[in-house]
């Protein structure tokens, strides 16, 4: 075989790049499938009445880091709601944050396509008055949003789910509300020690 024949059979740089792209997309599809599976586990965990840090529980049982588990189920949440499946996991995590804070799926997908999803998530996090929600408040809001999602309301925008929560809050008896407030104060005061 001559040098020219060998050269003709060797893949070109462009062919190697195309093969790498196909391999990357295949790996991303697999990562998305695992992210959706992590979100499905989160829903099962919530329906079972579990509370606390799902990411730590998943990480412990899966033998992964908490960050990996957290990123996977948050990306799965965004994918479940209809975020663009070609986005990378970091962008999907930002998409989940934007969805939690009231963005519609079309707004999120537009931001993903324009590579501005982090800006959208940050803007919604901070809000128009420039104040950021406390971590505890954001976690509580997220838990409520996801619990409503288990009732088949995940198709509603987060702002509408918030409205449902406010309506439900108005139907709670004063006695129940006093108990919730007392439990909250006890938890907060215990955490300040």
Rosetta blueprint (number, residue, H / E / L):
1 X L
2 X L
3 X H
4 X H
5 X H
6 X H
7 X H
8 X H
9 X H
10 X L
11 X L
12 X L
13 X H
14 X H
15 X H
16 X H
17 X H
18 X H
19 X H
20 X H
21 X H
22 X H
23 X H
24 X H
25 X H
26 X H
27 X H
28 X H
29 X H
30 X H
31 X H
32 X H
33 X H
34 X H
35 X H
36 X H
37 X H
38 X H
39 X H
40 X H
41 X H
42 X H
43 X H
44 X H
45 X H
46 X H
47 X H
48 X L
49 X L
50 X L
51 X L
52 X L
53 X L
54 X H
55 X H
56 X H
57 X H
58 X H
59 X H
60 X H
61 X H
62 X H
63 X L
64 X L
65 X L
66 X H
67 X H
68 X H
69 X H
70 X H
71 X H
72 X H
73 X H
74 X H
75 X H
76 X H
77 X H
78 X H
79 X H
80 X H
81 X L
82 X L
83 X L
84 X L
85 X L
86 X L
87 X L
88 X L
89 X H
90 X H
91 X H
92 X H
93 X H
94 X H
95 X H
96 X H
97 X H
98 X H
99 X H
100 X H
101 X L
102 X L
103 X L
104 X L
105 X H
106 X H
107 X H
108 X H
109 X H
110 X H
111 X H
112 X H
113 X H
114 X L
115 X L
116 X L
117 X H
118 X H
119 X H
120 X H
121 X H
122 X H
123 X H
124 X H
125 X H
126 X H
127 X L
128 X L
129 X L
130 X L
131 X L
132 X L
133 X L
134 X L
135 X H
136 X H
137 X H
138 X H
139 X H
140 X H
141 X H
142 X H
143 X H
144 X H
145 X H
146 X H
147 X H
148 X H
149 X H
150 X H
151 X H
152 X H
153 X H
154 X L
155 X L
156 X L
157 X L
158 X H
159 X H
160 X H
161 X H
162 X H
163 X H
164 X H
165 X H
166 X H
167 X H
168 X H
169 X H
170 X H
171 X H
172 X L
173 X L
174 X H
175 X H
176 X H
177 X H
178 X H
179 X H
180 X H
181 X H
182 X H
183 X H
184 X H
185 X H
186 X H
187 X H
188 X H
189 X H
190 X H
191 X H
192 X H
193 X L
